[in-house]
Amino acid sequence: MNYSIQAESVAGNEGVISVKKSKIDFGTTLKTAETLPNPAELFLGAFASCILKNVERFSELMPFNYEKASLSVKATRLEHPPRMEQLSYELLIYSQDEKLNLNLLKKNIEKFGTIFNTVKKSCSISGKITKQQDV
């Protein structure tokens, strides 16, 4: 598989990433620091998207039913050299399905996620998956 995107920025303004039919604005200046995602936050968004895509994928393969998945991702950044050192995630699956095996789901997400495995090569990752009955 191959992937491609286009991105551009105008001096003194924000940037934009073009992916298929979507546009994602991102901040490159101090004036947008509080309103647009920065590159580190986009990186965390890609990581989160990978996990949520795999929840959907494995709901069909394992199989189990769920109503919603909610994810929180946090990262610790080092200064010298600037890089992410540690990521942690908490995934909450809203499901009443008794067949949902959280340990197997976590194992599959962490074994088969493209972005997950890419990130794992450069920093440590810790995660927790919990189930809640009501949305």
C-alpha positions as CSV (number, residue, x, y, z in Angstrom):
1,M,0.0,0.0,0.0
2,N,1.1,3.5,-0.7
3,Y,-0.3,6.8,0.7
4,S,0.0,10.4,-0.3
5,I,-1.2,13.7,0.8
6,Q,-0.6,17.3,-0.1
7,A,0.1,20.1,2.3
8,E,0.9,23.8,2.1
9,S,1.2,26.9,4.1
10,V,1.3,30.6,3.4
11,A,3.9,32.7,5.2
12,G,2.4,34.2,8.4
13,N,-0.8,32.0,8.1
14,E,-2.0,28.5,8.9
15,G,-1.3,25.4,6.9
16,V,-3.7,23.0,5.2
17,I,-3.4,19.3,4.5
18,S,-5.4,17.9,1.6
19,V,-6.3,14.3,1.9
20,K,-8.7,12.8,-0.7
21,K,-11.8,15.1,-0.4
22,S,-10.9,16.5,3.0
23,K,-9.0,19.5,4.1
24,I,-7.4,19.7,7.6
25,D,-6.2,23.1,8.8
26,F,-3.2,23.2,11.1
27,G,-1.4,25.9,13.0
28,T,2.0,27.2,12.0
29,T,2.0,30.5,13.8
30,L,1.5,31.8,17.3
31,K,-1.8,33.5,16.3
32,T,-3.4,30.1,15.6
33,A,-1.7,28.2,18.5
34,E,-5.0,28.2,20.6
35,T,-7.4,27.5,17.7
36,L,-5.8,25.0,15.3
37,P,-4.0,21.7,15.9
38,N,-0.2,21.8,15.8
39,P,1.9,19.0,14.2
40,A,2.2,17.2,17.5
41,E,-1.5,17.1,18.0
42,L,-2.0,16.0,14.4
43,F,0.4,13.2,15.1
44,L,-1.7,12.1,18.2
45,G,-4.8,12.4,16.0
46,A,-3.3,9.9,13.5
47,F,-2.4,7.6,16.4
48,A,-6.0,7.8,17.7
49,S,-7.5,7.3,14.2
50,C,-5.5,4.1,13.9
51,I,-6.9,2.7,17.1
52,L,-10.5,3.7,16.3
53,K,-10.3,2.3,12.8
54,N,-9.1,-1.0,14.3
55,V,-11.9,-1.1,16.8
56,E,-14.3,-1.0,13.8
57,R,-12.2,-3.5,11.9
58,F,-12.0,-6.0,14.8
59,S,-15.7,-5.6,15.7
60,E,-16.3,-7.4,12.4
61,L,-13.5,-9.9,12.7
62,M,-13.8,-11.0,16.4
63,P,-17.0,-10.3,16.1
64,F,-18.7,-8.0,18.6
65,N,-21.2,-5.2,18.6
66,Y,-20.5,-1.7,20.0
67,E,-22.4,1.6,20.0
68,K,-19.5,4.0,20.3
69,A,-15.8,4.1,21.1
70,S,-14.1,7.1,22.9
71,L,-10.4,7.6,23.1
72,S,-8.1,9.9,25.0
73,V,-4.4,10.1,24.1
74,K,-1.6,11.9,26.0
75,A,2.0,12.3,25.2
76,T,5.2,13.4,26.8
77,R,7.6,15.4,24.7
78,L,11.3,15.7,25.3
79,E,13.2,18.9,24.5
80,H,16.7,17.6,23.4
81,P,16.3,16.4,20.8
82,P,12.6,17.4,20.4
83,R,10.6,14.1,20.1
84,M,7.8,12.2,21.7
85,E,9.0,10.0,24.5
86,Q,5.9,8.3,25.8
87,L,2.3,8.0,24.7
88,S,-0.6,6.7,26.8
89,Y,-4.1,6.0,25.7
90,E,-7.4,5.2,27.3
91,L,-10.0,3.6,25.1
92,L,-13.6,3.3,26.3
93,I,-15.9,0.9,24.4
94,Y,-19.6,1.4,24.8
95,S,-21.1,-2.1,24.4
96,Q,-23.6,-4.5,25.9
97,D,-22.1,-7.4,23.9
98,E,-20.9,-10.2,26.3
99,K,-18.6,-11.6,23.5
100,L,-16.4,-8.5,23.6
101,N,-13.0,-9.7,24.7
102,L,-11.1,-6.6,25.8
103,N,-7.7,-8.3,26.2
104,L,-7.9,-9.8,22.7
105,L,-9.1,-6.5,21.2
106,K,-6.1,-4.7,22.9
107,K,-3.7,-7.3,21.6
108,N,-5.1,-7.0,18.1
109,I,-5.0,-3.2,18.1
110,E,-1.4,-3.2,19.3
111,K,-0.3,-5.9,16.9
112,F,-2.0,-4.9,13.6
113,G,-2.2,-1.1,13.7
114,T,0.0,0.5,11.1
115,I,0.4,3.8,12.9
116,F,0.5,2.1,16.3
117,N,3.5,-0.1,15.2
118,T,5.3,2.9,13.5
119,V,5.0,4.9,16.7
120,K,6.0,1.9,18.9
121,K,9.4,1.8,17.2
122,S,10.2,5.4,18.3
123,C,8.6,5.7,21.8
124,S,7.0,3.7,24.5
125,I,3.2,3.3,24.5
126,S,0.9,2.3,27.4
127,G,-2.8,1.7,27.1
128,K,-6.0,0.7,28.8
129,I,-9.3,-0.5,27.3
130,T,-12.5,-0.5,29.4
131,K,-16.0,-1.3,28.6
132,Q,-19.1,0.6,29.6
133,Q,-22.7,-0.7,29.1
134,D,-24.5,2.7,28.6
135,V,-23.7,5.4,26.1
